[in-house]
Amino acid sequence: MDLNFQNIISLLTVFQAFLFAIYLISINPERRISNYLIAGYLIIFGLDSGASYVMYFVYSDFPILGMIISMTLYLGAPLLFLYIKSSIYNDFKLRKVDSLHLLPFVIMNLLLIPYYYLVHFNRELAPQNAEIIFEEIIMPVNYVAIHVQLTSYLIASYVLLHRYNKLYFENFSNSESYKYKYLMQLIIIIFILDIISLVKNVLMFNMRGIIYEYTLGIVNLMALIMVCWIVIKALQSPELYKGINSKLRSVSEILKENKKHKTGEETIVDESSNKVISKIKTHMEEDAPYKDASLSLDELARQVKISSKELSVLINHIMGLHFFDFVNEYRINHAKQILSDKDQSDLTVLEILYEVGFNSKSSFNTEFKKRTGLTPTVYRKTNLLSSS
């Protein structure tokens, strides 16, 4: 086997994918399920990236084993989807129904029994023209099915992440979205890689030599870059930030449930909303719970002694604000007071942002500029000069 550029890139991809998979399995017992899922995906991705090695070292002597290894690609997309699900839901558990994700893998292997496995196990047991059916029907269907499956799971992952992002902003005051951005970037990169792989496979079946080789090279290089990117991201942010409970409902879902079941909660909110909102605002101003960087809607609901569903409807629906916008408004107003106070001019911007409840300089600067049009430093200089 020649060690050309493409084979070297493939070998590096396989090595990194396997090495990082082993690393993930061996660390962080609290996120064991997530680590196993992404490690499984990386192993399958590595096997696919090293297909030329599997073809050379395995298929030649053990064709049945080689095909089973190739068919594990049907497990990659479900593992990726379950990894995303386990990352965003802190109560995630594998259930019996999740075994349905194995169906494409099982079905394709069942189709291969008469037209491939029997051919290489005992040719006399295989049907006539098995090789022709395998080459002209089974394999093209296999490639199409893999791309359809991956695209479907990527769409499902996008929908899942979109819902997660909405729920997070409705229920948590920390506006950092590292996990959302990382996972969304991951599925976009895999989608682009899938499109290029689809072009490569179409060219393969049409025997377009040089163009196919170039496309294969791009796929291999992108695969290596993607694995490197996953490793770097994971090492930079090993615990990107906390997930949400899978039973959490968005305010639109709460309103639909109330309307459907005609609960009394909606009536209570209508009759006493102004009074309760006033109570919440007084609590925010006098007790300053927003100083807690991890303040959640559930925690604030406990403090003001109302249900989290009612508080969600009040803030996210009646007031028309996301929870993190509602809380950050108090944080920014408090920061503006400190920045305008000559007696507190010795405080650094970093000290101020921690004092008012932020835990990241980038998120503080982003929120401050969004609400004032100025950076904290410029705002301080402007206000201190105008008051002197």
Number of C-alpha atoms within 10 A of each C-alpha: 8 7 9 9 12 19 19 14 21 26 21 20 28 25 16 19 29 20 14 20 22 17 13 21 19 12 11 13 11 8 15 13 18 25 23 18 23 23 24 23 25 26 24 25 23 24 22 22 24 21 20 17 17 20 16 12 14 17 16 11 11 13 18 20 14 18 18 14 17 16 21 19 19 23 22 23 23 23 23 24 24 22 23 24 21 22 24 24 17 14 13 18 13 10 7 7 7 11 10 10 16 14 12 17 16 16 10 16 17 12 14 21 15 19 22 22 20 17 19 16 13 9 15 10 11 18 13 13 9 17 16 11 14 18 13 10 11 18 13 14 13 16 14 13 15 21 18 12 17 22 18 13 20 22 14 13 22 18 11 15 20 14 13 23 16 14 19 27 22 25 27 22 24 24 19 20 14 14 20 20 12 16 18 17 12 17 20 14 15 17 17 13 17 17 14 17 18 17 14 22 18 16 18 16 10 10 11 12 10 10 13 19 15 13 19 20 18 17 23 25 18 19 25 22 15 18 20 16 13 16 16 12 14 15 10 10 12 11 13 16 15 13 17 19 14 14 8 15 19 21 23 13 11 17 19 12 13 15 13 9 9 12 12 10 14 17 12 11 18 11 10 10 19 13 10 17 17 11 12 20 14 12 16 18 12 8 10 17 21 26 20 16 21 16 18 22 24 16 15 20 17 12 12 15 11 14 14 18 19 19 27 25 22 22 22 22 15 15 14 12 17 22 26 23 20 18 24 24 16 20 27 23 15 20 23 18 11 19 26 19 15 13 9 12 14 10 11 11 19 13 12 21 23 18 18 23 26 28 18 15 15 11 16 27 18 14 21 22 16 11 13 13 12 15 16 23 12 13 18 22 13 14 15 15 10 9 9 6
